[in-house]
């Protein structure tokens, strides 16, 4: 028998003798601490981003975008959105019917309010249905400085004018 096992065996036998006190092993504090450290706090709820306003601009002409329904805008319009909060990760984008980004450039100003601007690189296609969306740069949710999370905001846009007819092969009749 190994020299370390013998004393443990003697102690175990002594504990089994009548009249001897048996003590419970100490509580597993180290394991409990590890389990408590692995608890992940739930993230804050996703809030609605109230007070956001959007405009389409063409020179001196400004059109306020409706929060519900579509707003008709000129094909050469640019866009401006104001948010009542400081949202450093806010991103403004324009999406077509297939959820593809419309090529654009823009700016973000973060102060007491957050101002986002977007300028499409080319005139928008007449008759196109688009979505102007504010979301987060890293994820769809926006994040406030205080840790609050906000849901994306969208406005429906219809580009003024008639859509161009689809170009296809013409068939000659014989």
RATARA-V442178 format. One line per field, one symbol per residue. ss: DSSP state (H for helix, E for strand, - for the rest). burial: b if it has 9 or more other C-alpha atoms within 8 Angstrom, else e. A space follows every 10 residues. Layout:
ss: ???
burial: ???
This chain:
ss: --HHHHHHHH HHHHHH---- --------HH HHHHHHH--- -----EE--- --EEEEEE-- EEEE-----E EEE----EEE EEE------E EEEEE----- E--EEEEEEE ---EEEEEEE --------EE EEEEEE---- -EE-----EE --EEEEEEE- ---------- ----
burial: eeeeebeeee eeeebeeeee eeeeeeeeee eeeeeeeeee eeeeebeebe ebbbbbbbee ebeebbeeeb bebebbbbbb bbbbebbbbb bbbbbbbeee ebebebebeb eebbbbbbbb eeebebbbbb bbbbbbbeeb bbbbeeebbb bbebbbbbbb eeeeeeeeee eeee
